[in-house]
Amino acid sequence: MFDCSSHAANSEFVVVTHGGIITDFMINVFSTQQLDDLCPNFKTVQSLLIPECSITVIRYDEDKYDIDEFALTLHLTESDIPER
């Protein structure tokens, strides 16, 4: 993400990947305290945290990463599926 942002300053991009890659990335860029504030014992349970097709939004701005959303699944609810 850092390489992409350095080549495309002031722009947004989307990375689509497996949840395990996301949590591994998070462990490398966020402190243990930040992760445990998000979910207690984050490192211990990381493989259970991100459901299939969930959305996590991590923003990189001014040399700092921020977690905007984590493992959202609201878009997967049945009420959002049009009736036939």
PDB file with SEQRES, HELIX, SHEET and CRYST1 records, atoms N, CA, C and O in Angstrom:
SEQRES   1 A   84  MET PHE ASP CYS SER SER HIS ALA ALA ASN SER GLU PHE          
SEQRES   2 A   84  VAL VAL VAL THR HIS GLY GLY ILE ILE THR ASP PHE MET          
SEQRES   3 A   84  ILE ASN VAL PHE SER THR GLN GLN LEU ASP ASP LEU CYS          
SEQRES   4 A   84  PRO ASN PHE LYS THR VAL GLN SER LEU LEU ILE PRO GLU          
SEQRES   5 A   84  CYS SER ILE THR VAL ILE ARG TYR ASP GLU ASP LYS TYR          
SEQRES   6 A   84  ASP ILE ASP GLU PHE ALA LEU THR LEU HIS LEU THR GLU          
SEQRES   7 A   84  SER ASP ILE PRO GLU ARG                                      
HELIX    1 AA1 PHE A    2  HIS A    7  1                                   6    
HELIX    2 AA2 GLY A   19  VAL A   29  1                                  11    
HELIX    3 AA3 THR A   32  LEU A   38  1                                   7    
HELIX    4 AA4 PHE A   42  VAL A   45  1                                   4    
HELIX    5 AA5 GLN A   46  LEU A   48  5                                   3    
HELIX    6 AA6 LEU A   74  LEU A   76  5                                   3    
HELIX    7 AA7 GLU A   78  ASP A   80  5                                   3    
SHEET    1 AA1 2 ILE A  55  ASP A  61  0                                        
SHEET    2 AA1 2 LYS A  64  LEU A  72 -1                                        
CRYST1    1.000    1.000    1.000  90.00  90.00  90.00 P 1           1          
ATOM      1  N   MET A   1       0.829  -1.191   0.000  1.00  0.00           N  
ATOM      2  CA  MET A   1       0.000   0.000   0.000  1.00  0.00           C  
ATOM      3  C   MET A   1       0.864   1.242   0.000  1.00  0.00           C  
ATOM      4  O   MET A   1       0.557   2.220  -0.681  1.00  0.00           O  
ATOM      5  N   PHE A   2       1.951   1.206   0.767  1.00  0.00           N  
ATOM      6  CA  PHE A   2       2.824   2.378   0.820  1.00  0.00           C  
ATOM      7  C   PHE A   2       3.400   2.688  -0.550  1.00  0.00           C  
ATOM      8  O   PHE A   2       3.434   3.849  -0.959  1.00  0.00           O  
ATOM      9  N   ASP A   3       3.857   1.657  -1.270  1.00  0.00           N  
ATOM     10  CA  ASP A   3       4.408   1.868  -2.608  1.00  0.00           C  
ATOM     11  C   ASP A   3       3.375   2.472  -3.545  1.00  0.00           C  
ATOM     12  O   ASP A   3       3.686   3.388  -4.305  1.00  0.00           O  
ATOM     13  N   CYS A   4       2.155   1.968  -3.497  1.00  0.00           N  
ATOM     14  CA  CYS A   4       1.094   2.506  -4.349  1.00  0.00           C  
ATOM     15  C   CYS A   4       0.805   3.955  -4.007  1.00  0.00           C  
ATOM     16  O   CYS A   4       0.655   4.786  -4.903  1.00  0.00           O  
ATOM     17  N   SER A   5       0.726   4.267  -2.727  1.00  0.00           N  
ATOM     18  CA  SER A   5       0.388   5.635  -2.328  1.00  0.00           C  
ATOM     19  C   SER A   5       1.510   6.610  -2.664  1.00  0.00           C  
ATOM     20  O   SER A   5       1.246   7.779  -2.942  1.00  0.00           O  
ATOM     21  N   SER A   6       2.744   6.153  -2.642  1.00  0.00           N  
ATOM     22  CA  SER A   6       3.842   7.061  -2.957  1.00  0.00           C  
ATOM     23  C   SER A   6       3.888   7.390  -4.452  1.00  0.00           C  
ATOM     24  O   SER A   6       4.397   8.440  -4.843  1.00  0.00           O  
ATOM     25  N   HIS A   7       3.358   6.492  -5.283  1.00  0.00           N  
ATOM     26  CA  HIS A   7       3.324   6.738  -6.729  1.00  0.00           C  
ATOM     27  C   HIS A   7       2.061   7.457  -7.171  1.00  0.00           C  
ATOM     28  O   HIS A   7       2.003   7.989  -8.279  1.00  0.00           O  
ATOM     29  N   ALA A   8       1.070   7.476  -6.328  1.00  0.00           N  
ATOM     30  CA  ALA A   8      -0.214   8.084  -6.689  1.00  0.00           C  
ATOM     31  C   ALA A   8      -0.694   8.975  -5.555  1.00  0.00           C  
ATOM     32  O   ALA A   8      -1.756   8.745  -4.977  1.00  0.00           O  
ATOM     33  N   ALA A   9       0.087   9.980  -5.249  1.00  0.00           N  
ATOM     34  CA  ALA A   9      -0.258  10.890  -4.148  1.00  0.00           C  
ATOM     35  C   ALA A   9      -1.628  11.519  -4.373  1.00  0.00           C  
ATOM     36  O   ALA A   9      -2.016  11.803  -5.506  1.00  0.00           O  
ATOM     37  N   ASN A  10      -2.353  11.732  -3.280  1.00  0.00           N  
ATOM     38  CA  ASN A  10      -3.683  12.357  -3.303  1.00  0.00           C  
ATOM     39  C   ASN A  10      -4.701  11.552  -4.105  1.00  0.00           C  
ATOM     40  O   ASN A  10      -5.602  12.127  -4.717  1.00  0.00           O  
ATOM     41  N   SER A  11      -4.566  10.243  -4.106  1.00  0.00           N  
ATOM     42  CA  SER A  11      -5.545   9.418  -4.801  1.00  0.00           C  
ATOM     43  C   SER A  11      -5.938   8.248  -3.894  1.00  0.00           C  
ATOM     44  O   SER A  11      -5.283   7.970  -2.890  1.00  0.00           O  
ATOM     45  N   GLU A  12      -7.002   7.586  -4.269  1.00  0.00           N  
ATOM     46  CA  GLU A  12      -7.480   6.444  -3.499  1.00  0.00           C  
ATOM     47  C   GLU A  12      -7.351   5.192  -4.342  1.00  0.00           C  
ATOM     48  O   GLU A  12      -7.445   5.250  -5.568  1.00  0.00           O  
ATOM     49  N   PHE A  13      -7.135   4.056  -3.685  1.00  0.00           N  
ATOM     50  CA  PHE A  13      -7.098   2.790  -4.395  1.00  0.00           C  
ATOM     51  C   PHE A  13      -7.651   1.699  -3.495  1.00  0.00           C  
ATOM     52  O   PHE A  13      -7.728   1.857  -2.277  1.00  0.00           O  
ATOM     53  N   VAL A  14      -8.032   0.600  -4.107  1.00  0.00           N  
ATOM     54  CA  VAL A  14      -8.643  -0.509  -3.400  1.00  0.00           C  
ATOM     55  C   VAL A  14      -7.738  -1.730  -3.538  1.00  0.00           C  
ATOM     56  O   VAL A  14      -7.238  -2.030  -4.622  1.00  0.00           O  
ATOM     57  N   VAL A  15      -7.541  -2.420  -2.433  1.00  0.00           N  
ATOM     58  CA  VAL A  15      -6.807  -3.676  -2.436  1.00  0.00           C  
ATOM     59  C   VAL A  15      -7.790  -4.760  -2.019  1.00  0.00           C  
ATOM     60  O   VAL A  15      -8.415  -4.669  -0.962  1.00  0.00           O  
ATOM     61  N   VAL A  16      -7.923  -5.767  -2.837  1.00  0.00           N  
ATOM     62  CA  VAL A  16      -8.817  -6.874  -2.526  1.00  0.00           C  
ATOM     63  C   VAL A  16      -7.948  -8.094  -2.258  1.00  0.00           C  
ATOM     64  O   VAL A  16      -7.146  -8.498  -3.099  1.00  0.00           O  
ATOM     65  N   THR A  17      -8.120  -8.676  -1.072  1.00  0.00           N  
ATOM     66  CA  THR A  17      -7.283  -9.802  -0.688  1.00  0.00           C  
ATOM     67  C   THR A  17      -7.982 -10.668   0.354  1.00  0.00           C  
ATOM     68  O   THR A  17      -9.070 -10.338   0.825  1.00  0.00           O  
ATOM     69  N   HIS A  18      -7.364 -11.741   0.695  1.00  0.00           N  
ATOM     70  CA  HIS A  18      -7.861 -12.677   1.704  1.00  0.00           C  
ATOM     71  C   HIS A  18      -7.748 -12.040   3.090  1.00  0.00           C  
ATOM     72  O   HIS A  18      -6.832 -11.258   3.344  1.00  0.00           O  
ATOM     73  N   GLY A  19      -8.672 -12.374   3.974  1.00  0.00           N  
ATOM     74  CA  GLY A  19      -8.690 -11.802   5.324  1.00  0.00           C  
ATOM     75  C   GLY A  19      -7.418 -12.045   6.113  1.00  0.00           C  
ATOM     76  O   GLY A  19      -7.017 -11.201   6.914  1.00  0.00           O  
ATOM     77  N   GLY A  20      -6.775 -13.187   5.901  1.00  0.00           N  
ATOM     78  CA  GLY A  20      -5.529 -13.481   6.607  1.00  0.00           C  
ATOM     79  C   GLY A  20      -4.423 -12.512   6.242  1.00  0.00           C  
ATOM     80  O   GLY A  20      -3.605 -12.147   7.086  1.00  0.00           O  
ATOM     81  N   ILE A  21      -4.396 -12.096   4.992  1.00  0.00           N  
ATOM     82  CA  ILE A  21      -3.411 -11.103   4.544  1.00  0.00           C  
ATOM     83  C   ILE A  21      -3.686  -9.769   5.224  1.00  0.00           C  
ATOM     84  O   ILE A  21      -2.757  -9.066   5.623  1.00  0.00           O  
ATOM     85  N   ILE A  22      -4.953  -9.426   5.355  1.00  0.00           N  
ATOM     86  CA  ILE A  22      -5.326  -8.162   5.996  1.00  0.00           C  
ATOM     87  C   ILE A  22      -4.877  -8.145   7.460  1.00  0.00           C  
ATOM     88  O   ILE A  22      -4.271  -7.174   7.914  1.00  0.00           O  
ATOM     89  N   THR A  23      -5.175  -9.221   8.195  1.00  0.00           N  
ATOM     90  CA  THR A  23      -4.786  -9.227   9.608  1.00  0.00           C  
ATOM     91  C   THR A  23      -3.268  -9.284   9.771  1.00  0.00           C  
ATOM     92  O   THR A  23      -2.728  -8.681  10.698  1.00  0.00           O  
ATOM     93  N   ASP A  24      -2.570  -9.998   8.886  1.00  0.00           N  
ATOM     94  CA  ASP A  24      -1.097  -9.996   8.940  1.00  0.00           C  
ATOM     95  C   ASP A  24      -0.558  -8.593   8.697  1.00  0.00           C  
ATOM     96  O   ASP A  24       0.360  -8.150   9.385  1.00  0.00           O  
ATOM     97  N   PHE A  25      -1.124  -7.900   7.725  1.00  0.00           N  
ATOM     98  CA  PHE A  25      -0.727  -6.519   7.445  1.00  0.00           C  
ATOM     99  C   PHE A  25      -0.962  -5.640   8.671  1.00  0.00           C  
ATOM    100  O   PHE A  25      -0.105  -4.841   9.050  1.00  0.00           O  
ATOM    101  N   MET A  26      -2.128  -5.799   9.282  1.00  0.00           N  
ATOM    102  CA  MET A  26      -2.474  -4.983  10.445  1.00  0.00           C  
ATOM    103  C   MET A  26      -1.495  -5.223  11.594  1.00  0.00           C  
ATOM    104  O   MET A  26      -1.110  -4.277  12.281  1.00  0.00           O  
ATOM    105  N   ILE A  27      -1.092  -6.467  11.811  1.00  0.00           N  
ATOM    106  CA  ILE A  27      -0.141  -6.777  12.880  1.00  0.00           C  
ATOM    107  C   ILE A  27       1.204  -6.100  12.638  1.00  0.00           C  
ATOM    108  O   ILE A  27       1.924  -5.776  13.582  1.00  0.00           O  
ATOM    109  N   ASN A  28       1.535  -5.891  11.373  1.00  0.00           N  
ATOM    110  CA  ASN A  28       2.814  -5.265  11.043  1.00  0.00           C  
ATOM    111  C   ASN A  28       2.792  -3.739  11.070  1.00  0.00           C  
ATOM    112  O   ASN A  28       3.851  -3.116  11.144  1.00  0.00           O  
ATOM    113  N   VAL A  29       1.614  -3.126  11.012  1.00  0.00           N  
ATOM    114  CA  VAL A  29       1.581  -1.657  10.972  1.00  0.00           C  
ATOM    115  C   VAL A  29       0.918  -1.004  12.181  1.00  0.00           C  
ATOM    116  O   VAL A  29       1.103   0.191  12.413  1.00  0.00           O  
ATOM    117  N   PHE A  30       0.152  -1.769  12.950  1.00  0.00           N  
ATOM    118  CA  PHE A  30      -0.511  -1.199  14.126  1.00  0.00           C  
ATOM    119  C   PHE A  30       0.086  -1.791  15.397  1.00  0.00           C  
ATOM    120  O   PHE A  30       0.577  -2.920  15.400  1.00  0.00           O  
ATOM    121  N   SER A  31       0.038  -1.019  16.468  1.00  0.00           N  
ATOM    122  CA  SER A  31       0.552  -1.509  17.753  1.00  0.00           C  
ATOM    123  C   SER A  31      -0.384  -2.576  18.316  1.00  0.00           C  
ATOM    124  O   SER A  31      -1.555  -2.651  17.944  1.00  0.00           O  
ATOM    125  N   THR A  32       0.148  -3.391  19.212  1.00  0.00           N  
ATOM    126  CA  THR A  32      -0.663  -4.406  19.882  1.00  0.00           C  
ATOM    127  C   THR A  32      -1.829  -3.755  20.605  1.00  0.00           C  
ATOM    128  O   THR A  32      -2.938  -4.290  20.595  1.00  0.00           O  
ATOM    129  N   GLN A  33      -1.595  -2.604  21.235  1.00  0.00           N  
ATOM    130  CA  GLN A  33      -2.659  -1.904  21.953  1.00  0.00           C  
ATOM    131  C   GLN A  33      -3.772  -1.469  21.000  1.00  0.00           C  
ATOM    132  O   GLN A  33      -4.950  -1.627  21.319  1.00  0.00           O  
ATOM    133  N   GLN A  34      -3.417  -0.923  19.836  1.00  0.00           N  
ATOM    134  CA  GLN A  34      -4.436  -0.513  18.869  1.00  0.00           C  
ATOM    135  C   GLN A  34      -5.277  -1.708  18.430  1.00  0.00           C  
ATOM    136  O   GLN A  34      -6.500  -1.614  18.328  1.00  0.00           O  
ATOM    137  N   LEU A  35      -4.619  -2.815  18.175  1.00  0.00           N  
ATOM    138  CA  LEU A  35      -5.331  -4.005  17.727  1.00  0.00           C  
ATOM    139  C   LEU A  35      -6.200  -4.585  18.834  1.00  0.00           C  
ATOM    140  O   LEU A  35      -7.327  -5.009  18.579  1.00  0.00           O  
ATOM    141  N   ASP A  36      -5.692  -4.606  20.052  1.00  0.00           N  
ATOM    142  CA  ASP A  36      -6.478  -5.121  21.174  1.00  0.00           C  
ATOM    143  C   ASP A  36      -7.649  -4.205  21.514  1.00  0.00           C  
ATOM    144  O   ASP A  36      -8.667  -4.670  22.028  1.00  0.00           O  
ATOM    145  N   ASP A  37      -7.518  -2.910  21.235  1.00  0.00           N  
ATOM    146  CA  ASP A  37      -8.660  -2.000  21.405  1.00  0.00           C  
ATOM    147  C   ASP A  37      -9.759  -2.344  20.406  1.00  0.00           C  
ATOM    148  O   ASP A  37     -10.945  -2.206  20.705  1.00  0.00           O  
ATOM    149  N   LEU A  38      -9.359  -2.790  19.227  1.00  0.00           N  
ATOM    150  CA  LEU A  38     -10.304  -3.187  18.188  1.00  0.00           C  
ATOM    151  C   LEU A  38     -10.954  -4.520  18.538  1.00  0.00           C  
ATOM    152  O   LEU A  38     -12.164  -4.692  18.390  1.00  0.00           O  
ATOM    153  N   CYS A  39     -10.142  -5.451  18.999  1.00  0.00           N  
ATOM    154  CA  CYS A  39     -10.619  -6.784  19.379  1.00  0.00           C  
ATOM    155  C   CYS A  39      -9.647  -7.362  20.402  1.00  0.00           C  
ATOM    156  O   CYS A  39      -8.475  -7.561  20.083  1.00  0.00           O  
ATOM    157  N   PRO A  40     -10.100  -7.634  21.618  1.00  0.00           N  
ATOM    158  CA  PRO A  40      -9.198  -8.182  22.638  1.00  0.00           C  
ATOM    159  C   PRO A  40      -8.463  -9.436  22.141  1.00  0.00           C  
ATOM    160  O   PRO A  40      -9.050 -10.294  21.482  1.00  0.00           O  
ATOM    161  N   ASN A  41      -7.179  -9.522  22.471  1.00  0.00           N  
ATOM    162  CA  ASN A  41      -6.342 -10.658  22.058  1.00  0.00           C  
ATOM    163  C   ASN A  41      -6.283 -10.821  20.541  1.00  0.00           C  
ATOM    164  O   ASN A  41      -6.297 -11.941  20.029  1.00  0.00           O  
ATOM    165  N   PHE A  42      -6.217  -9.702  19.831  1.00  0.00           N  
ATOM    166  CA  PHE A  42      -6.242  -9.696  18.368  1.00  0.00           C  
ATOM    167  C   PHE A  42      -5.287 -10.723  17.771  1.00  0.00           C  
ATOM    168  O   PHE A  42      -5.688 -11.513  16.916  1.00  0.00           O  
ATOM    169  N   LYS A  43      -4.035 -10.724  18.206  1.00  0.00           N  
ATOM    170  CA  LYS A  43      -3.043 -11.627  17.614  1.00  0.00           C  
ATOM    171  C   LYS A  43      -3.393 -13.091  17.823  1.00  0.00           C  
ATOM    172  O   LYS A  43      -3.125 -13.925  16.959  1.00  0.00           O  
ATOM    173  N   THR A  44      -3.985 -13.405  18.954  1.00  0.00           N  
ATOM    174  CA  THR A  44      -4.340 -14.784  19.266  1.00  0.00           C  
ATOM    175  C   THR A  44      -5.495 -15.285  18.407  1.00  0.00           C  
ATOM    176  O   THR A  44      -5.510 -16.447  18.001  1.00  0.00           O  
ATOM    177  N   VAL A  45      -6.460 -14.413  18.131  1.00  0.00           N  
ATOM    178  CA  VAL A  45      -7.674 -14.833  17.415  1.00  0.00           C  
ATOM    179  C   VAL A  45      -7.742 -14.303  15.985  1.00  0.00           C  
ATOM    180  O   VAL A  45      -8.790 -14.384  15.346  1.00  0.00           O  
ATOM    181  N   GLN A  46      -6.653 -13.772  15.487  1.00  0.00           N  
ATOM    182  CA  GLN A  46      -6.681 -13.099  14.187  1.00  0.00           C  
ATOM    183  C   GLN A  46      -7.259 -13.956  13.064  1.00  0.00           C  
ATOM    184  O   GLN A  46      -7.920 -13.421  12.174  1.00  0.00           O  
ATOM    185  N   SER A  47      -7.032 -15.259  13.079  1.00  0.00           N  
ATOM    186  CA  SER A  47      -7.526 -16.103  11.986  1.00  0.00           C  
ATOM    187  C   SER A  47      -9.047 -16.268  12.015  1.00  0.00           C  
ATOM    188  O   SER A  47      -9.627 -16.768  11.052  1.00  0.00           O  
ATOM    189  N   LEU A  48      -9.690 -15.861  13.089  1.00  0.00           N  
ATOM    190  CA  LEU A  48     -11.142 -15.987  13.223  1.00  0.00           C  
ATOM    191  C   LEU A  48     -11.881 -14.667  13.022  1.00  0.00           C  
ATOM    192  O   LEU A  48     -13.109 -14.632  13.091  1.00  0.00           O  
ATOM    193  N   LEU A  49     -11.156 -13.592  12.778  1.00  0.00           N  
ATOM    194  CA  LEU A  49     -11.754 -12.263  12.851  1.00  0.00           C  
ATOM    195  C   LEU A  49     -12.451 -11.763  11.593  1.00  0.00           C  
ATOM    196  O   LEU A  49     -13.409 -10.997  11.695  1.00  0.00           O  
ATOM    197  N   ILE A  50     -12.009 -12.165  10.434  1.00  0.00           N  
ATOM    198  CA  ILE A  50     -12.525 -11.559   9.211  1.00  0.00           C  
ATOM    199  C   ILE A  50     -13.367 -12.564   8.427  1.00  0.00           C  
ATOM    200  O   ILE A  50     -12.825 -13.500   7.839  1.00  0.00           O  
ATOM    201  N   PRO A  51     -14.691 -12.376   8.416  1.00  0.00           N  
ATOM    202  CA  PRO A  51     -15.566 -13.280   7.672  1.00  0.00           C  
ATOM    203  C   PRO A  51     -15.369 -13.132   6.159  1.00  0.00           C  
ATOM    204  O   PRO A  51     -14.905 -12.096   5.683  1.00  0.00           O  
ATOM    205  N   GLU A  52     -15.724 -14.168   5.422  1.00  0.00           N  
ATOM    206  CA  GLU A  52     -15.654 -14.096   3.964  1.00  0.00           C  
ATOM    207  C   GLU A  52     -16.481 -12.933   3.449  1.00  0.00           C  
ATOM    208  O   GLU A  52     -17.576 -12.669   3.944  1.00  0.00           O  
ATOM    209  N   CYS A  53     -15.958 -12.250   2.468  1.00  0.00           N  
ATOM    210  CA  CYS A  53     -16.623 -11.135   1.779  1.00  0.00           C  
ATOM    211  C   CYS A  53     -16.833  -9.897   2.647  1.00  0.00           C  
ATOM    212  O   CYS A  53     -17.588  -9.002   2.269  1.00  0.00           O  
ATOM    213  N   SER A  54     -16.178  -9.833   3.803  1.00  0.00           N  
ATOM    214  CA  SER A  54     -16.299  -8.641   4.648  1.00  0.00           C  
ATOM    215  C   SER A  54     -15.417  -7.523   4.080  1.00  0.00           C  
ATOM    216  O   SER A  54     -14.568  -7.751   3.219  1.00  0.00           O  
ATOM    217  N   ILE A  55     -15.641  -6.334   4.581  1.00  0.00           N  
ATOM    218  CA  ILE A  55     -14.907  -5.152   4.119  1.00  0.00           C  
ATOM    219  C   ILE A  55     -14.160  -4.527   5.289  1.00  0.00           C  
ATOM    220  O   ILE A  55     -14.735  -4.244   6.339  1.00  0.00           O  
ATOM    221  N   THR A  56     -12.873  -4.322   5.081  1.00  0.00           N  
ATOM    222  CA  THR A  56     -12.037  -3.602   6.038  1.00  0.00           C  
ATOM    223  C   THR A  56     -11.466  -2.398   5.309  1.00  0.00           C  
ATOM    224  O   THR A  56     -10.946  -2.531   4.201  1.00  0.00           O  
ATOM    225  N   VAL A  57     -11.558  -1.226   5.921  1.00  0.00           N  
ATOM    226  CA  VAL A  57     -11.044  -0.006   5.305  1.00  0.00           C  
ATOM    227  C   VAL A  57      -9.895   0.514   6.160  1.00  0.00           C  
ATOM    228  O   VAL A  57     -10.070   0.863   7.327  1.00  0.00           O  
ATOM    229  N   ILE A  58      -8.717   0.557   5.547  1.00  0.00           N  
ATOM    230  CA  ILE A  58      -7.528   1.100   6.192  1.00  0.00           C  
ATOM    231  C   ILE A  58      -7.064   2.279   5.363  1.00  0.00           C  
ATOM    232  O   ILE A  58      -6.828   2.157   4.161  1.00  0.00           O  
ATOM    233  N   ARG A  59      -6.938   3.403   6.008  1.00  0.00           N  
ATOM    234  CA  ARG A  59      -6.568   4.641   5.311  1.00  0.00           C  
ATOM    235  C   ARG A  59      -5.115   4.990   5.637  1.00  0.00           C  
ATOM    236  O   ARG A  59      -4.681   4.884   6.784  1.00  0.00           O  
ATOM    237  N   TYR A  60      -4.383   5.401   4.625  1.00  0.00           N  
ATOM    238  CA  TYR A  60      -2.998   5.853   4.803  1.00  0.00           C  
ATOM    239  C   TYR A  60      -2.966   7.332   4.450  1.00  0.00           C  
ATOM    240  O   TYR A  60      -3.224   7.714   3.308  1.00  0.00           O  
ATOM    241  N   ASP A  61      -2.646   8.158   5.436  1.00  0.00           N  
ATOM    242  CA  ASP A  61      -2.645   9.603   5.220  1.00  0.00           C  
ATOM    243  C   ASP A  61      -1.565  10.224   6.094  1.00  0.00           C  
ATOM    244  O   ASP A  61      -1.465   9.923   7.284  1.00  0.00           O  
ATOM    245  N   GLU A  62      -0.775  11.075   5.508  1.00  0.00           N  
ATOM    246  CA  GLU A  62       0.291  11.786   6.225  1.00  0.00           C  
ATOM    247  C   GLU A  62       1.188  10.827   7.004  1.00  0.00           C  
ATOM    248  O   GLU A  62       1.458  11.031   8.188  1.00  0.00           O  
ATOM    249  N   ASP A  63       1.642   9.780   6.320  1.00  0.00           N  
ATOM    250  CA  ASP A  63       2.568   8.794   6.890  1.00  0.00           C  
ATOM    251  C   ASP A  63       2.007   8.020   8.077  1.00  0.00           C  
ATOM    252  O   ASP A  63       2.759   7.585   8.949  1.00  0.00           O  
ATOM    253  N   LYS A  64       0.692   7.849   8.112  1.00  0.00           N  
ATOM    254  CA  LYS A  64       0.053   7.141   9.225  1.00  0.00           C  
ATOM    255  C   LYS A  64      -1.112   6.304   8.701  1.00  0.00           C  
ATOM    256  O   LYS A  64      -1.886   6.756   7.857  1.00  0.00           O  
ATOM    257  N   TYR A  65      -1.226   5.078   9.215  1.00  0.00           N  
ATOM    258  CA  TYR A  65      -2.357   4.213   8.891  1.00  0.00           C  
ATOM    259  C   TYR A  65      -3.439   4.369   9.952  1.00  0.00           C  
ATOM    260  O   TYR A  65      -3.143   4.504  11.139  1.00  0.00           O  
ATOM    261  N   ASP A  66      -4.691   4.349   9.516  1.00  0.00           N  
ATOM    262  CA  ASP A  66      -5.838   4.384  10.418  1.00  0.00           C  
ATOM    263  C   ASP A  66      -6.840   3.328   9.989  1.00  0.00           C  
ATOM    264  O   ASP A  66      -7.029   3.101   8.794  1.00  0.00           O  
ATOM    265  N   ILE A  67      -7.479   2.685  10.943  1.00  0.00           N  
ATOM    266  CA  ILE A  67      -8.521   1.709  10.653  1.00  0.00           C  
ATOM    267  C   ILE A  67      -9.852   2.447  10.655  1.00  0.00           C  
ATOM    268  O   ILE A  67     -10.317   2.891  11.705  1.00  0.00           O  
ATOM    269  N   ASP A  68     -10.464   2.579   9.486  1.00  0.00           N  
ATOM    270  CA  ASP A  68     -11.769   3.245   9.405  1.00  0.00           C  
ATOM    271  C   ASP A  68     -12.907   2.265   9.663  1.00  0.00           C  
ATOM    272  O   ASP A  68     -13.868   2.592  10.359  1.00  0.00           O  
ATOM    273  N   GLU A  69     -12.798   1.073   9.106  1.00  0.00           N  
ATOM    274  CA  GLU A  69     -13.823   0.047   9.282  1.00  0.00           C  
ATOM    275  C   GLU A  69     -13.120  -1.299   9.386  1.00  0.00           C  
ATOM    276  O   GLU A  69     -12.077  -1.507   8.767  1.00  0.00           O  
ATOM    277  N   PHE A  70     -13.685  -2.210  10.161  1.00  0.00           N  
ATOM    278  CA  PHE A  70     -13.064  -3.518  10.322  1.00  0.00           C  
ATOM    279  C   PHE A  70     -14.078  -4.646  10.170  1.00  0.00           C  
ATOM    280  O   PHE A  70     -15.038  -4.728  10.936  1.00  0.00           O  
ATOM    281  N   ALA A  71     -13.871  -5.501   9.199  1.00  0.00           N  
ATOM    282  CA  ALA A  71     -14.649  -6.724   8.981  1.00  0.00           C  
ATOM    283  C   ALA A  71     -16.154  -6.476   8.895  1.00  0.00           C  
ATOM    284  O   ALA A  71     -16.945  -7.207   9.491  1.00  0.00           O  
ATOM    285  N   LEU A  72     -16.537  -5.455   8.159  1.00  0.00           N  
ATOM    286  CA  LEU A  72     -17.963  -5.147   7.993  1.00  0.00           C  
ATOM    287  C   LEU A  72     -18.652  -6.202   7.144  1.00  0.00           C  
ATOM    288  O   LEU A  72     -18.091  -6.686   6.160  1.00  0.00           O  
ATOM    289  N   THR A  73     -19.868  -6.554   7.531  1.00  0.00           N  
ATOM    290  CA  THR A  73     -20.650  -7.522   6.754  1.00  0.00           C  
ATOM    291  C   THR A  73     -22.071  -7.027   6.474  1.00  0.00           C  
ATOM    292  O   THR A  73     -22.913  -7.792   6.003  1.00  0.00           O  
ATOM    293  N   LEU A  74     -22.335  -5.768   6.759  1.00  0.00           N  
ATOM    294  CA  LEU A  74     -23.689  -5.232   6.557  1.00  0.00           C  
ATOM    295  C   LEU A  74     -24.174  -5.398   5.121  1.00  0.00           C  
ATOM    296  O   LEU A  74     -25.369  -5.573   4.885  1.00  0.00           O  
ATOM    297  N   HIS A  75     -23.258  -5.344   4.171  1.00  0.00           N  
ATOM    298  CA  HIS A  75     -23.633  -5.472   2.766  1.00  0.00           C  
ATOM    299  C   HIS A  75     -24.062  -6.897   2.403  1.00  0.00           C  
ATOM    300  O   HIS A  75     -24.536  -7.133   1.292  1.00  0.00           O  
ATOM    301  N   LEU A  76     -23.902  -7.837   3.319  1.00  0.00           N  
ATOM    302  CA  LEU A  76     -24.234  -9.235   3.057  1.00  0.00           C  
ATOM    303  C   LEU A  76     -25.588  -9.653   3.613  1.00  0.00           C  
ATOM    304  O   LEU A  76     -25.968 -10.818   3.490  1.00  0.00           O  
ATOM    305  N   THR A  77     -26.316  -8.736   4.216  1.00  0.00           N  
ATOM    306  CA  THR A  77     -27.596  -9.094   4.822  1.00  0.00           C  
ATOM    307  C   THR A  77     -28.631  -9.422   3.758  1.00  0.00           C  
ATOM    308  O   THR A  77     -28.603  -8.867   2.659  1.00  0.00           O  
ATOM    309  N   GLU A  78     -29.535 -10.319   4.087  1.00  0.00           N  
ATOM    310  CA  GLU A  78     -30.571 -10.734   3.148  1.00  0.00           C  
ATOM    311  C   GLU A  78     -31.481  -9.600   2.717  1.00  0.00           C  
ATOM    312  O   GLU A  78     -32.006  -9.619   1.604  1.00  0.00           O  
ATOM    313  N   SER A  79     -31.677  -8.613   3.579  1.00  0.00           N  
ATOM    314  CA  SER A  79     -32.600  -7.520   3.249  1.00  0.00           C  
ATOM    315  C   SER A  79     -32.084  -6.693   2.069  1.00  0.00           C  
ATOM    316  O   SER A  79     -32.853  -5.956   1.452  1.00  0.00           O  
ATOM    317  N   ASP A  80     -30.811  -6.806   1.756  1.00  0.00           N  
ATOM    318  CA  ASP A  80     -30.243  -6.054   0.642  1.00  0.00           C  
ATOM    319  C   ASP A  80     -30.360  -6.784  -0.680  1.00  0.00           C  
ATOM    320  O   ASP A  80     -30.039  -6.221  -1.727  1.00  0.00           O  
ATOM    321  N   ILE A  81     -30.813  -8.023  -0.651  1.00  0.00           N  
ATOM    322  CA  ILE A  81     -30.940  -8.806  -1.878  1.00  0.00           C  
ATOM    323  C   ILE A  81     -32.312  -8.536  -2.483  1.00  0.00           C  
ATOM    324  O   ILE A  81     -33.335  -8.746  -1.831  1.00  0.00           O  
ATOM    325  N   PRO A  82     -32.332  -8.067  -3.741  1.00  0.00           N  
ATOM    326  CA  PRO A  82     -33.629  -7.763  -4.362  1.00  0.00           C  
ATOM    327  C   PRO A  82     -34.491  -9.028  -4.526  1.00  0.00           C  
ATOM    328  O   PRO A  82     -33.988 -10.116  -4.807  1.00  0.00           O  
ATOM    329  N   GLU A  83     -35.775  -8.849  -4.343  1.00  0.00           N  
ATOM    330  CA  GLU A  83     -36.699  -9.984  -4.528  1.00  0.00           C  
ATOM    331  C   GLU A  83     -36.937 -10.209  -6.001  1.00  0.00           C  
ATOM    332  O   GLU A  83     -36.870  -9.276  -6.802  1.00  0.00           O  
ATOM    333  N   ARG A  84     -37.221 -11.470  -6.364  1.00  0.00           N  
ATOM    334  CA  ARG A  84     -37.502 -11.792  -7.780  1.00  0.00           C  
ATOM    335  C   ARG A  84     -38.966 -12.010  -7.979  1.00  0.00           C  
ATOM    336  O   ARG A  84     -39.403 -12.290  -9.095  1.00  0.00           O  
TER     337      ARG A  84                                                      
END                                                                             
